[in-house]
Amino acid sequence: MAELNTGDGGGGKGGKVRSKKQNSKVDLTAMVDLAFLLITFFMLTTSLSKPKAMDLSLPDKDPNDKTPPVKVDENRTMTVMLGENNRMVYYMGLLATPKVGPKDIAYGKDGIRRELLKQKKEVLAYSTALGKPKNGIIVIIKPTKKSNYRNLVDMLDEMAITGVDTYAIVPEFSPEETKLIDKK
């Protein structure tokens, strides 16, 4: 049992004899029990931070699938290649005849985000002129084996921030693209 003893220093002056007072005792058992109950209560009722995950759905790769590849208008396609040392190169259209680029660009709001918003606006204007206003920009993200995982996550975050709905992660490079992303 836990207790708190408070004594009066004892002893007196001048030869007077006083009667000795009993020490007062405070039982701390109830307070210790209450402390543990409160700790337990707050541990059980506190919500821990939930991990945030991004939904990513990939198609199944079927070796027997003989469907021809889908043709996409190159004026709607933006390719972003992620290289080593946080390097990023993008171009619009086909690499042989690019509409814009290929250009090195930085991450963040003044780099790739600004370019994505600009190209998204231009593609919507182009699609509306063709009579297909729902056709937006298509972004192809190509991470190299030397790129950081963080760079890919940053690029996926930019897709969510800018509202680009159609994007793909493609780990395949043409020889021209390999030369472009590897040069320094």
N, C-alpha and C positions, 0 to 999 in steps of 0.2 A: 504494500500500500504506500503510495507517495504522499508525503506530508511536508508541510512547511512549518518549521518551528521558529517562532519569534520570541526570543527571550529578552528580558530586560537586563542588562549587564550585571545585575546582582551587586552585592556589596553595599555598604552604607557608610555614613560619616558620623562622627561624633559619638560613637558608642551606643547609639540608639538601635535597638533591635526591632527590626520590622518583620512582619510575617512574610514569608516567601510566597510570591504569586505563582500560580500555575502557568506554565507556558501555554499559549493558545495554539491550537493545531488547526490547520486548514487542509482538508482532504482534497487532493488534486486529481484523484482517480476519475471523477466525472468529467473534468476538463480535458484530460488526455483522451478519454473515450470520445468526447465531442469533437476534438481535433481530428482524430482518425476517421470519424464518420463524415466530417466535412471534406477531408481530403478524398475519401472514397467517392463521395457524392460528386465532387467537381471533376474527378478523373473519369467517371462514367458518363457524365452529362456533357462534357466538352466534345465538340466535334473537331476532329483533326482535319487538316487540309487534305482535300481530295486530289488525287493525281489527275492532271489534265492530259487527255489523250486526243489525238486528232484521228478522225475516221479516215481510213485509207482502204479503198477497195480495189483490188487488183484482179484482172481477169485470169481465169485458169488457162494454162498453156496446154493445149491439146495437140499432140503431134499429128493426129489424123485430120485435123481441121484444114480444109482446103479452100476456105472462103478467101476471096481476093482482098487485099488491103483496101481500106476506105480512102478515097481520094478527097483531099481537103484543099480548099482554096489557099494558095500560098500567101495571098494578101491578108489572110486572117491569122497566120501562124507566126508566132514568135518563139525562137529557140534560145534558151539560156543554158550556157555551158559553165559548169563549176569546176575550177581547177585547184591546184595546190596553192598554198599561201594566200588563201582568201581571194583568189582571182576569179573574176566572173566576166564572161564575154557573151554578148547577145547579138542577134541579128533578126530581122524580119524577113519573111519569105524564104526562098531557097538560097543556099550558100553560094551557088554558082551565079545567081542573079538576085542579090539581096535588094529588098526595098529600102531597108535601113541597116547600116552596120557593115560588117561586124565591128563592134566597139567594146572596149573594156569599160566596165561600169562598177560603181561601188555599191555596197549594201546600204540599206536604210532609206529614210524618207527623201533624201536629196539625190539618191542614186536610182536604184532599180524601181522603187515605188513610184517616183515621178514619171519614169519612162513607161511603166506599166499603165498608169492612169492615162497618159498621153496616147499611147498606142491603142488602148481600149476605146478611147473616145473616137480615134480615127477609124478603127475597124467598125464601130457601130455606125458611123456616118457612111462608110463604104457599103455596109450591108443594107442600110436603109435605102441608099440610092439604087441598090439592086432589087429592092422590094422584099427583102428578107430581114426585117428589123430585129428578129430574135437571134440572129447569128452573131455571136460575140467573138472575142479573141480566143485563140487556142494557144496555150503556152506549153512548150515542150522543155522539160527540165532534164538536163543531161549531166549528172555528176560523174566525174572521173574517179578512178580508184585512189587517186592521191588527194581528193577533196575531203574536207572535214564533214562529219555528220552534222555538226552545228550549222554549216552553210546550207545544207539541204533543208534542215528544219527552219532556218531563217527564210529560205525561199518559199517554203510552204506557208509560213506565216504571212509573207507578203501576198500570196495568192488569196488568203482569207481576208486580209486587210483591204486589198484593192477590189475584192468582190469578183475575182476571176473564177468562174465556175468550171471551165473546161481546161484541165491541164493534165499532163502525163509525165511520169518519170521514166525516162528511157536511158538505159545504161549502154547503149550502142552508139559508136561513133564512126563516121566515114573517115577515110584517111585525111581528107582536107580539114575536117573538124579537129582531128587529132593534132595535126600540124599547127592549127590556129590556137588551140588551147595550150599546147606545150611550149610555144615560142614565148620568149620573155622580153 
